[in-house]
Amino acid sequence: MIGPFTGLFHAARDPPRTQSAFMSQNTLRRKSVPATARDSGIDRDVFIMAASISGYTFSSVCYHSANSNSDHEGFLLGEVRQEETVSISDAQISSSEFVQIVEIHNHEPCAQLFSFYDYAGKINEENLNNVLKDRRKNVIGWYRFRRNTQQQMSFREQIIHKQLTQLLGVPDLVFLLFSFISTANSSTHALEYVLFRPNRSRYNQRIQLSIPNLGNTSQQEYKVSSVPNTSLNYAKVIKEHGAEFFDKDGVMKDIRTIFQVYGALQDKVQAVCGDVEQSERVKEKLQEDVNQVKQQIALRKRKTEEDRRLQESQIVDSTSTPEVSTKPSETSFMSRITFQTPSAPERPSTSPNPPSYTDLLSQGDNLLSSSSTPTNAALLPRPQAVGSPGHPTPVSLATGLSLGMPLSLGANPVNTPITPYLGNGDGSSSDSLDRQAAGQEDDDEDEDSSEYENLVSEGARLPLVPASALAQGRPAALGPDGDARGSQTT
Amino acid sequence: MVMAVSAVHLESDAFLVCMNHALSTEKEEVMGLCIGEVEESRIVHIHSVIILRRSDKRKDRVEISPEQLSAASTEAERLADLTGKPMRVVGWYHSHPHITVWPSHVDVRTQAMYQMLDQGFVGLIFSCFIEDKNTRTGRVLYTCFQSAQAQKGSEYERVEIPVHVVPREAIGRVCLESAVELPRILCQEEQDTYRRIHGLAHLDPVTKIHNGSVFTKNLCSQMSAVSGPLLQWLEDRLEHNRRSIAELQREKEALLRELAVL
């Protein structure tokens, strides 16, 4: 049996006649249920909840999550309905059950984490409105996609949830948690999903989420033969009156009609698909343009900075002793080697005074924002996607690149595909899976130090990682929300 | 044992189409072909997928006919022209609704057979509609495999192949076309079945009306379960893109202003 509400209608002892009455509303209405202690005004025991999400919306969330390097989050738009099922049986006069149905119609992905809240989990309502705009009234919940984490809400998520409940005025706001896990060799991946209603009691928090689908396309319902009947009357009556159903060609009229409906619908699907395709290409092109302009700005800034330094050093040289002048260029030469920024192929090699680390850091913010937009990283797999054993060391990444990834980025080749991970989904994941599988803690000293080195060398690329986490040398221990693990409380 | 394939990179928009397809029905296995290219590094890069009809709908009979393979090759050529990249059929995928993600013995043998024609051919399986009633957790899994014999003549076994979904922020044209093929394929299947039934001469009018109604009912199911949600998703995506375009436009103008000043 298919359908999201299978099993909800309980069988009374005698076969009941059931009827459902639909009442569409956004707030819940109780029907003569004993008052309980004040909470969100909902009596838990009476309500059964069912939730559904379309396969296309579900896939879309997976798609957006796959495109993110870090955790991904967004809002769930839809409708919460209440159905009252009245079962009438001979044994009872009438009993009704309230079924609350959560229908997720659509999702609104957030372009990045922390788009409407800060590190402490405090929501900025203005930012929230910017994200949601006019869809705010349709929000029934929110979702989060995390890699390699447990199926429970983090502390920050709980804080955010409480605030969202208040700000959006949805007493029974739901939270959909996607958790992604892979085998050590990345041949098999699992996506687990749980729908929570955190505003309810601890014991009743999870709702089964169903994905309505075509179900049975079996063609066994067609009859290949008629029930034998020798009655001439029968044959005559059904022929005479049944003729109404068929047109002059002997084809059933309904068939033509429904086929027309289908045809019109498919035409519309095709047309909208064409529009979508166009919009994808426009979006792609604009993204490329934006990246290019950012590059040009970065280049122009660096050039002016170098020109300025050149002028300054010329002034200095003309007034200082020779020893002093060689030292700055040495140290800045060293800093140039250690702190290579990834996407700077046009670095002028003839400049005597390459930018210092601090300059690169400030540039790093620009570069980060430019490369965090997907097109740069879009054509490259995440470091762990290159099949490396787990550590995104520069060596293995370079190897990954030489494996012939399609770097058709035009004038913007990215030399190292290092992208900042704000979640647990960094390069340590496959190893941590191994360790988890072996029941060990991820406390391996050597491994962490190499990851630390990676992060230091990409220091310009991770302005969002708290300095304390880096100092601990345990970037792999960052919790899913970007907190250092120790600070997370449950 | 050195396999001909070291890893599979599945573009996220192709992954999207696979997921759409796998989640379209929980009552039977769906299948399709993967189009892409194999790089020198022995990495199979999948750019898009083609949804296929299953002629034999018996359980665990997920096989591709030579005609389908041929049609898919033609499609791959068309894609090659479109994208300017050398595309061909590089693998197949199918779904395992309610069952484990691992390939069955039949799957492993089928895969082995394809590998005889092309040793770089890979298999993907999507397992969905897995529900744990106790924890109210749902699961979707996917795996990639090839087949190998330990020794000549022995039973074929599954070989795990690493698979990664490669980010692609914009959905490719080919993937969109594949996605909207699904309702068409479903309708085609229904029409073919109905035509066969309708051709039976000895049915009385009531039976014919019954069969006509079954057709109508089935088409209605397809429209409400597939076409409708598909159209909704397309509209949502269009809206999302329009907003992104407006934002990007603003960003571009602001950046150009900044550039002009420097």
Interface residues (C-beta under 8 A of the other chain):
Chain A: I2 S54 G55 Y56 T57 F58 S59 S60 C62 Y63 A66 N67 S68 N69 H105 N106 P109 Q151 T183 N185 S186 S187 T188 H189 A190 L191 E192 Y193 V194 L195 R206 I207 Q208 L209 I211 P212 N213 L214 G215 N216 T217 S218 Q219 E221 Y222 K223 V224 S225 S226 V227 N229 A235 I238 K239 G242 A243 F245 F246 M252 D254 I255 I258 F259 V261 Y262 L265 Q266 K268 V269 Q270 V272 C273 D275 V276 E277 S279 E280 R281 V282 K283 E284 L286 Q287 D289 V290 V293 K294 Q296 I297 R300 K301 T304 P374 T375 A377 A378 L379 L380 P381 R382 Q384 A385 V386 G387 L403 G404 P406
Chain B: S6 A7 H9 S12 D13 F15 L16 M19 N20 L23 S24 T25 E26 K27 E28 E39 E40 S41 I43 H45 K57 V101 C128 F129 E131 K133 T135 R136 T137 G138 R139 V140 L141 Y142 T143 C144 F145 E160 I161 P162 V163 H164 V165 V166 P167 R168 E169 A170 I171 G172 R173 L176 E177 A179 V180 P183 R184 L186 C187 E189 E190 T193 Y194 I197 L200 H202 L203 D204 P205 V206 T207 K208 I209 H210 N211 G212 S213 V214 F215 T216 K217 N218 L219 C220 S221 Q222 M223 A225 V226 S227 G228 P229 L230 L231 Q232 W233 L234 E235 D236 R237 L238 H240 N241 R242 S244 I245 L248 Q249 E251 K252 L255 L256 E258 L259 L262
